[in-house]
Amino acid sequence: MTLTERRTRYRNVLAGSECIHPASVFDPISARMAEAAGFEIGMMAGSTASGTVLGAPDIVVLTLTEFAEQIHRITRASSLSLMVDADHGYGNALNVMRTVEELEAAGVSALTIEDTLLPPRFGQKQGEELISVPEFAGKLNAAVVARQDPSLVIIGRIAALRSEGLQAAITRGKVCVDAGVDGIFLTGARTREEIEAIHKEIPLPLLLGSTPPTIGDRAFLGAHGVRIALQGHVPFAVAVKALYDTYKHLKGGGSPAGLKDQAASEELMHVALNRDAYRRWQRDYLGQP
């Protein structure tokens, strides 16, 4: 599947009437497993990218180059339509343009640019600070201009709801509309009334981060403009625990055989490593039986 086809598939989700959950992925194997399980849309967050590439927390120490390289590994290994959290675009509006260029070349289907001041400034108190509305508008406009493939999806990510309230979020949502982005990633939504109000005022598809159970009903979300709702990034946490438990077992004197029931089967490893394709290529191009 070509990159444009993947991006078109993502756009079709935004243009639909249902809310879907994407797979949280973080490397080629996780992406391939998600695809094998039936997912078509993948999501890589800045937090899981930082964790996977650096073993570091989500405090914006990952570089754009490192982020783009990990994206390329994922898009090469699977046909998922991959959306990514591009944070603040790694700088000002001109840096945002470079970010869009690099991530588009790496194969993303969609990326978000947010209105949070990142990285946190010296002496910043607990909690997030937002950039000004004009600066946010400039970043979004720059992102749209930098796009080369018109099928690439650009999304404005708004944190104003949880820090400045509903009206501020609506104001920034209208900035997204004016900039010509393709959707709004709304963080901090906690009530149905908030989603209803924003959907009423903003004629763009909505995307949500993890939501409380009170608004997690996909039928409700789909009816109010939400097309994609994240479920957190549990796969990464589960993988970390599985590794720790495995090493702990072995270090404590346990045998590899004792982990057999928890390990991937040979058949699943074939899928994870794309062995069937590689064996076919070895036969066809290397003359190997």
LOVOTI-359458 format. One record per residue (C-alpha): x, y, z; residue in three letters. Coordinates in steps of 0.05 Angstrom, whole numbers, plus 32768, in hexadecimal, padded with zeros to 4 digits. Example, Ala and Ser with C-alpha at 12.3 -4.5 7.8 and 13.67 -1.06 7.14 Angstrom:
BEGIN
<rec px="80F6" py="7FA6" pz="809C" aa="ALA"/>
<rec px="8111" py="7FEB" pz="808F" aa="SER"/>
% end
This chain:
BEGIN
<rec px="8000" py="8000" pz="8000" aa="MET"/>
<rec px="801D" py="8043" pz="7FEC" aa="THR"/>
<rec px="8024" py="807C" pz="801D" aa="LEU"/>
<rec px="7FEE" py="80A4" pz="7FF9" aa="THR"/>
<rec px="7FBF" py="8068" pz="7FFE" aa="GLU"/>
<rec px="7FCC" py="8063" pz="8049" aa="ARG"/>
<rec px="7FBF" py="80AE" pz="8051" aa="ARG"/>
<rec px="7F7F" py="80A8" pz="8028" aa="THR"/>
<rec px="7F68" py="806F" pz="8056" aa="ARG"/>
<rec px="7F74" py="809C" pz="8092" aa="TYR"/>
<rec px="7F4E" py="80D5" pz="8071" aa="ARG"/>
<rec px="7F14" py="80A5" pz="8065" aa="ASN"/>
<rec px="7F10" py="8099" pz="80B0" aa="VAL"/>
<rec px="7F0C" py="80E4" pz="80BC" aa="LEU"/>
<rec px="7ED6" py="80EA" pz="8087" aa="ALA"/>
<rec px="7EAD" py="80B0" pz="80A3" aa="GLY"/>
<rec px="7E78" py="80AF" pz="80D9" aa="SER"/>
<rec px="7E98" py="8080" pz="810C" aa="GLU"/>
<rec px="7ECB" py="8087" pz="8143" aa="CYS"/>
<rec px="7F05" py="8055" pz="8141" aa="ILE"/>
<rec px="7F3D" py="8043" pz="8171" aa="HIS"/>
<rec px="7F83" py="8041" pz="8152" aa="PRO"/>
<rec px="7FBA" py="8012" pz="8167" aa="ALA"/>
<rec px="7FF0" py="8031" pz="8192" aa="SER"/>
<rec px="8031" py="801C" pz="8171" aa="VAL"/>
<rec px="8079" py="802D" pz="817E" aa="PHE"/>
<rec px="80A7" py="8004" pz="8152" aa="ASP"/>
<rec px="80A5" py="7FD6" pz="8114" aa="PRO"/>
<rec px="8092" py="7F98" pz="813B" aa="ILE"/>
<rec px="8059" py="7FB9" pz="8160" aa="SER"/>
<rec px="803F" py="7FD7" pz="811F" aa="ALA"/>
<rec px="8041" py="7F94" pz="80FC" aa="ARG"/>
<rec px="801D" py="7F72" pz="8136" aa="MET"/>
<rec px="7FE8" py="7FA8" pz="8136" aa="ALA"/>
<rec px="7FDD" py="7F9E" pz="80EC" aa="GLU"/>
<rec px="7FDA" py="7F53" pz="80F4" aa="ALA"/>
<rec px="7FA4" py="7F5D" pz="8129" aa="ALA"/>
<rec px="7F7A" py="7F84" pz="80F8" aa="GLY"/>
<rec px="7F8A" py="7FCD" pz="8106" aa="PHE"/>
<rec px="7F8F" py="7FFC" pz="80CB" aa="GLU"/>
<rec px="7FA0" py="803C" pz="80F2" aa="ILE"/>
<rec px="7FDD" py="8041" pz="811F" aa="GLY"/>
<rec px="7FF2" py="8078" pz="814F" aa="MET"/>
<rec px="8038" py="8087" pz="8168" aa="MET"/>
<rec px="803A" py="80B9" pz="81A1" aa="ALA"/>
<rec px="8075" py="80E4" pz="81B5" aa="GLY"/>
<rec px="8076" py="80BF" pz="81F7" aa="SER"/>
<rec px="807E" py="8079" pz="81DA" aa="THR"/>
<rec px="80AF" py="8092" pz="81A6" aa="ALA"/>
<rec px="80DA" py="80B1" pz="81DD" aa="SER"/>
<rec px="80D4" py="8071" pz="8206" aa="GLY"/>
<rec px="80E6" py="8043" pz="81CD" aa="THR"/>
<rec px="811E" py="806C" pz="81AD" aa="VAL"/>
<rec px="813E" py="808B" pz="81EB" aa="LEU"/>
<rec px="8122" py="8067" pz="8227" aa="GLY"/>
<rec px="810F" py="80AC" pz="8240" aa="ALA"/>
<rec px="80CF" py="80CC" pz="825A" aa="PRO"/>
<rec px="80A2" py="80F9" pz="8230" aa="ASP"/>
<rec px="80C5" py="813B" pz="823D" aa="ILE"/>
<rec px="80D7" py="814E" pz="81F5" aa="VAL"/>
<rec px="811F" py="8136" pz="81F3" aa="VAL"/>
<rec px="8114" py="810B" pz="81B5" aa="LEU"/>
<rec px="812D" py="812F" pz="8176" aa="THR"/>
<rec px="8107" py="8136" pz="8135" aa="LEU"/>
<rec px="813A" py="810B" pz="8111" aa="THR"/>
<rec px="8132" py="80D2" pz="8143" aa="GLU"/>
<rec px="80E7" py="80D8" pz="813F" aa="PHE"/>
<rec px="80E6" py="80D6" pz="80F3" aa="ALA"/>
<rec px="8115" py="809B" pz="80F1" aa="GLU"/>
<rec px="80E8" py="8072" pz="811F" aa="GLN"/>
<rec px="80AB" py="8085" pz="80F5" aa="ILE"/>
<rec px="80CF" py="806E" pz="80B6" aa="HIS"/>
<rec px="80DE" py="802B" pz="80D6" aa="ARG"/>
<rec px="8095" py="8022" pz="80E7" aa="ILE"/>
<rec px="8079" py="8037" pz="80A4" aa="THR"/>
<rec px="80AB" py="800B" pz="8080" aa="ARG"/>
<rec px="8097" py="7FCE" pz="80A8" aa="ALA"/>
<rec px="804B" py="7FD4" pz="80A4" aa="SER"/>
<rec px="8013" py="7FF1" pz="807B" aa="SER"/>
<rec px="7FF1" py="8013" pz="80B5" aa="LEU"/>
<rec px="7FD8" py="805A" pz="80AA" aa="SER"/>
<rec px="8006" py="8078" pz="80DF" aa="LEU"/>
<rec px="7FF3" py="80B7" pz="8106" aa="MET"/>
<rec px="8026" py="80D7" pz="8133" aa="VAL"/>
<rec px="802B" py="810B" pz="8169" aa="ASP"/>
<rec px="805C" py="813F" pz="814E" aa="ALA"/>
<rec px="8058" py="8167" pz="818F" aa="ASP"/>
<rec px="8066" py="81B1" pz="8183" aa="HIS"/>
<rec px="8086" py="81A4" pz="813F" aa="GLY"/>
<rec px="80CB" py="81A6" pz="815F" aa="TYR"/>
<rec px="80CF" py="81F2" pz="8162" aa="GLY"/>
<rec px="80B0" py="822E" pz="8142" aa="ASN"/>
<rec px="8086" py="8232" pz="8102" aa="ALA"/>
<rec px="80C3" py="8227" pz="80D5" aa="LEU"/>
<rec px="80D6" py="81EA" pz="80FE" aa="ASN"/>
<rec px="808F" py="81D1" pz="80F5" aa="VAL"/>
<rec px="8099" py="81D5" pz="80A9" aa="MET"/>
<rec px="80D8" py="81AB" pz="80AF" aa="ARG"/>
<rec px="80B2" py="817A" pz="80DC" aa="THR"/>
<rec px="807B" py="8171" pz="80A9" aa="VAL"/>
<rec px="80AD" py="8166" pz="8072" aa="GLU"/>
<rec px="80D4" py="8132" pz="809A" aa="GLU"/>
<rec px="8098" py="810C" pz="80B4" aa="LEU"/>
<rec px="8075" py="810B" pz="8071" aa="GLU"/>
<rec px="80B4" py="80EE" pz="8051" aa="ALA"/>
<rec px="80B7" py="80BB" pz="808A" aa="ALA"/>
<rec px="8072" py="80A2" pz="8076" aa="GLY"/>
<rec px="803F" py="80BC" pz="80A9" aa="VAL"/>
<rec px="7FF6" py="80C1" pz="8095" aa="SER"/>
<rec px="7FE5" py="80F6" pz="80C9" aa="ALA"/>
<rec px="8009" py="8122" pz="80FB" aa="LEU"/>
<rec px="7FF4" py="8151" pz="8132" aa="THR"/>
<rec px="8011" py="8195" pz="8143" aa="ILE"/>
<rec px="7FFE" py="81AE" pz="8188" aa="GLU"/>
<rec px="7FF4" py="81F1" pz="81AB" aa="ASP"/>
<rec px="801D" py="81DF" pz="81E9" aa="THR"/>
<rec px="805D" py="8204" pz="81FA" aa="LEU"/>
<rec px="8093" py="81D0" pz="81F2" aa="LEU"/>
<rec px="80C5" py="81C1" pz="820D" aa="PRO"/>
<rec px="80B2" py="81DF" pz="8250" aa="PRO"/>
<rec px="80D5" py="8222" pz="825B" aa="ARG"/>
<rec px="8106" py="822E" pz="8294" aa="PHE"/>
<rec px="80E2" py="8238" pz="82D5" aa="GLY"/>
<rec px="809E" py="8222" pz="82BA" aa="GLN"/>
<rec px="806E" py="820D" pz="82F1" aa="LYS"/>
<rec px="804A" py="81CA" pz="82F1" aa="GLN"/>
<rec px="8018" py="81C3" pz="82B9" aa="GLY"/>
<rec px="801A" py="81D6" pz="8270" aa="GLU"/>
<rec px="801F" py="821A" pz="8250" aa="GLU"/>
<rec px="8001" py="822A" pz="820C" aa="LEU"/>
<rec px="801E" py="8251" pz="81D3" aa="ILE"/>
<rec px="7FF7" py="828E" pz="81BC" aa="SER"/>
<rec px="7FBE" py="8287" pz="818B" aa="VAL"/>
<rec px="7FE4" py="82AD" pz="8154" aa="PRO"/>
<rec px="8021" py="8280" pz="815D" aa="GLU"/>
<rec px="7FF5" py="8242" pz="815A" aa="PHE"/>
<rec px="7FD5" py="825D" pz="811A" aa="ALA"/>
<rec px="8019" py="8269" pz="80FC" aa="GLY"/>
<rec px="8030" py="8223" pz="810B" aa="LYS"/>
<rec px="7FF2" py="8203" pz="80EC" aa="LEU"/>
<rec px="7FF6" py="822F" pz="80AE" aa="ASN"/>
<rec px="803F" py="821D" pz="80A6" aa="ALA"/>
<rec px="802F" py="81D3" pz="80AD" aa="ALA"/>
<rec px="7FFA" py="81D5" pz="8077" aa="VAL"/>
<rec px="8028" py="81FA" pz="8047" aa="VAL"/>
<rec px="8061" py="81C8" pz="8053" aa="ALA"/>
<rec px="8036" py="818C" pz="8040" aa="ARG"/>
<rec px="8049" py="816F" pz="7FFC" aa="GLN"/>
<rec px="8019" py="8134" pz="7FF6" aa="ASP"/>
<rec px="7FD3" py="8152" pz="7FFC" aa="PRO"/>
<rec px="7FBA" py="8110" pz="801A" aa="SER"/>
<rec px="7FE6" py="811A" pz="8058" aa="LEU"/>
<rec px="7FBA" py="812B" pz="8093" aa="VAL"/>
<rec px="7FCD" py="8165" pz="80C0" aa="ILE"/>
<rec px="7FAA" py="816D" pz="8103" aa="ILE"/>
<rec px="7FAA" py="81A5" pz="8135" aa="GLY"/>
<rec px="7FB2" py="818D" pz="817C" aa="ARG"/>
<rec px="7F90" py="81B8" pz="81B1" aa="ILE"/>
<rec px="7FA0" py="81B5" pz="81FB" aa="ALA"/>
<rec px="7F79" py="81F5" pz="820D" aa="ALA"/>
<rec px="7F3C" py="81CF" pz="8226" aa="LEU"/>
<rec px="7F5D" py="81B6" pz="8265" aa="ARG"/>
<rec px="7F86" py="81F5" pz="8273" aa="SER"/>
<rec px="7F5C" py="822F" pz="825B" aa="GLU"/>
<rec px="7F16" py="8213" pz="8253" aa="GLY"/>
<rec px="7EE2" py="8204" pz="821E" aa="LEU"/>
<rec px="7EDE" py="8248" pz="81FC" aa="GLN"/>
<rec px="7F2A" py="824B" pz="81F4" aa="ALA"/>
<rec px="7F28" py="8206" pz="81D4" aa="ALA"/>
<rec px="7EF2" py="821C" pz="81A4" aa="ILE"/>
<rec px="7F1A" py="825A" pz="8192" aa="THR"/>
<rec px="7F57" py="8230" pz="8182" aa="ARG"/>
<rec px="7F2C" py="81FE" pz="815D" aa="GLY"/>
<rec px="7F16" py="8237" pz="812F" aa="LYS"/>
<rec px="7F5F" py="8248" pz="8124" aa="VAL"/>
<rec px="7F68" py="8200" pz="810B" aa="CYS"/>
<rec px="7F2E" py="8209" pz="80DB" aa="VAL"/>
<rec px="7F4A" py="824A" pz="80C0" aa="ASP"/>
<rec px="7F8F" py="822A" pz="80B6" aa="ALA"/>
<rec px="7F71" py="81F3" pz="808B" aa="GLY"/>
<rec px="7F87" py="81B7" pz="80B5" aa="VAL"/>
<rec px="7F60" py="8176" pz="80AF" aa="ASP"/>
<rec px="7F4B" py="8168" pz="80F6" aa="GLY"/>
<rec px="7F51" py="817B" pz="813F" aa="ILE"/>
<rec px="7F71" py="8151" pz="8175" aa="PHE"/>
<rec px="7F4F" py="8165" pz="81B5" aa="LEU"/>
<rec px="7F72" py="8155" pz="81F6" aa="THR"/>
<rec px="7F54" py="815A" pz="823B" aa="GLY"/>
<rec px="7F0B" py="814D" pz="8229" aa="ALA"/>
<rec px="7EE6" py="8133" pz="8266" aa="ARG"/>
<rec px="7E9C" py="813C" pz="8259" aa="THR"/>
<rec px="7E6B" py="812F" pz="8221" aa="ARG"/>
<rec px="7E56" py="8178" pz="8224" aa="GLU"/>
<rec px="7E9C" py="818F" pz="8211" aa="GLU"/>
<rec px="7E9E" py="8162" pz="81D4" aa="ILE"/>
<rec px="7E57" py="8176" pz="81BF" aa="GLU"/>
<rec px="7E69" py="81C0" pz="81C5" aa="ALA"/>
<rec px="7EA9" py="81BA" pz="819D" aa="ILE"/>
<rec px="7E89" py="818F" pz="8168" aa="HIS"/>
<rec px="7E51" py="81C2" pz="8161" aa="LYS"/>
<rec px="7E82" py="81FB" pz="8156" aa="GLU"/>
<rec px="7EBA" py="81DA" pz="812F" aa="ILE"/>
<rec px="7EAD" py="81B9" pz="80EB" aa="PRO"/>
<rec px="7EE9" py="818C" pz="80ED" aa="LEU"/>
<rec px="7EF2" py="8142" pz="8101" aa="PRO"/>
<rec px="7F06" py="813A" pz="8149" aa="LEU"/>
<rec px="7F3B" py="810C" pz="8167" aa="LEU"/>
<rec px="7F3F" py="80FE" pz="81B1" aa="LEU"/>
<rec px="7F74" py="80E4" pz="81E0" aa="GLY"/>
<rec px="7F62" py="80B3" pz="8217" aa="SER"/>
<rec px="7F1C" py="80C2" pz="8230" aa="THR"/>
<rec px="7EF8" py="80B2" pz="8272" aa="PRO"/>
<rec px="7EC4" py="807B" pz="826E" aa="PRO"/>
<rec px="7E8C" py="80AE" pz="8272" aa="THR"/>
<rec px="7E9B" py="80C6" pz="822C" aa="ILE"/>
<rec px="7EBD" py="8089" pz="820F" aa="GLY"/>
<rec px="7E7F" py="806E" pz="81EB" aa="ASP"/>
<rec px="7E93" py="806A" pz="81A2" aa="ARG"/>
<rec px="7E4B" py="8073" pz="818A" aa="ALA"/>
<rec px="7E47" py="80B5" pz="81AE" aa="PHE"/>
<rec px="7E8B" py="80CB" pz="8197" aa="LEU"/>
<rec px="7E7D" py="80B8" pz="814F" aa="GLY"/>
<rec px="7E3C" py="80DF" pz="8150" aa="ALA"/>
<rec px="7E61" py="811D" pz="8168" aa="HIS"/>
<rec px="7E98" py="8122" pz="8136" aa="GLY"/>
<rec px="7ECD" py="80F7" pz="8158" aa="VAL"/>
<rec px="7EEF" py="80CA" pz="8125" aa="ARG"/>
<rec px="7F2B" py="80B1" pz="814C" aa="ILE"/>
<rec px="7F31" py="80A5" pz="8197" aa="ALA"/>
<rec px="7F71" py="808C" pz="81B6" aa="LEU"/>
<rec px="7F73" py="8056" pz="81EC" aa="GLN"/>
<rec px="7FB4" py="806A" pz="820C" aa="GLY"/>
<rec px="7FF5" py="8046" pz="81FE" aa="HIS"/>
<rec px="7FEC" py="8006" pz="8225" aa="VAL"/>
<rec px="8011" py="7FDA" pz="81F2" aa="PRO"/>
<rec px="8053" py="7FFC" pz="8201" aa="PHE"/>
<rec px="8049" py="7FF4" pz="824C" aa="ALA"/>
<rec px="8035" py="7FAB" pz="8244" aa="VAL"/>
<rec px="8073" py="7F9E" pz="8219" aa="ALA"/>
<rec px="80A0" py="7FBF" pz="824E" aa="VAL"/>
<rec px="8082" py="7F93" pz="8285" aa="LYS"/>
<rec px="8088" py="7F54" pz="825B" aa="ALA"/>
<rec px="80D2" py="7F63" pz="824F" aa="LEU"/>
<rec px="80DF" py="7F70" pz="8299" aa="TYR"/>
<rec px="80BA" py="7F31" pz="82AF" aa="ASP"/>
<rec px="80E0" py="7F08" pz="827C" aa="THR"/>
<rec px="8124" py="7F22" pz="8292" aa="TYR"/>
<rec px="8112" py="7F1B" pz="82DB" aa="LYS"/>
<rec px="80FE" py="7ED3" pz="82CF" aa="HIS"/>
<rec px="813F" py="7EC2" pz="82AC" aa="LEU"/>
<rec px="816B" py="7EE8" pz="82DD" aa="LYS"/>
<rec px="814A" py="7EC4" pz="8316" aa="GLY"/>
<rec px="815E" py="7E80" pz="82FA" aa="GLY"/>
<rec px="811F" py="7E71" pz="82D2" aa="GLY"/>
<rec px="8127" py="7E4B" pz="8292" aa="SER"/>
<rec px="8114" py="7E65" pz="824C" aa="PRO"/>
<rec px="80E6" py="7E29" pz="8247" aa="ALA"/>
<rec px="80BE" py="7E44" pz="8281" aa="GLY"/>
<rec px="80AA" py="7E7F" pz="8256" aa="LEU"/>
<rec px="8091" py="7E56" pz="821C" aa="LYS"/>
<rec px="8047" py="7E64" pz="8229" aa="ASP"/>
<rec px="8054" py="7EAF" pz="822B" aa="GLN"/>
<rec px="807F" py="7EB2" pz="81EC" aa="ALA"/>
<rec px="8067" py="7EBF" pz="81A5" aa="ALA"/>
<rec px="805B" py="7E80" pz="817E" aa="SER"/>
<rec px="8086" py="7E6F" pz="8142" aa="GLU"/>
<rec px="804B" py="7E82" pz="8115" aa="GLU"/>
<rec px="8044" py="7EC6" pz="8136" aa="LEU"/>
<rec px="808E" py="7ED2" pz="8130" aa="MET"/>
<rec px="8087" py="7EC5" pz="80E5" aa="HIS"/>
<rec px="8055" py="7EFE" pz="80E3" aa="VAL"/>
<rec px="807F" py="7F2C" pz="810F" aa="ALA"/>
<rec px="80BD" py="7F23" pz="80E5" aa="LEU"/>
<rec px="809A" py="7F1E" pz="80A1" aa="ASN"/>
<rec px="80BE" py="7EDD" pz="8096" aa="ARG"/>
<rec px="8092" py="7EC3" pz="805E" aa="ASP"/>
<rec px="80A3" py="7EFF" pz="8033" aa="ALA"/>
<rec px="80ED" py="7EFB" pz="8042" aa="TYR"/>
<rec px="80EE" py="7EB0" pz="8032" aa="ARG"/>
<rec px="80CA" py="7EBD" pz="7FF0" aa="ARG"/>
<rec px="80FD" py="7EF3" pz="7FDF" aa="TRP"/>
<rec px="8137" py="7EC5" pz="7FF2" aa="GLN"/>
<rec px="811A" py="7E90" pz="7FC4" aa="ARG"/>
<rec px="810A" py="7EBF" pz="7F8A" aa="ASP"/>
<rec px="8148" py="7EEB" pz="7F8B" aa="TYR"/>
<rec px="817F" py="7EC3" pz="7FAE" aa="LEU"/>
<rec px="816F" py="7E7F" pz="7F90" aa="GLY"/>
<rec px="8167" py="7E61" pz="7FD5" aa="GLN"/>
<rec px="8138" py="7E25" pz="7FDD" aa="PRO"/>
% end
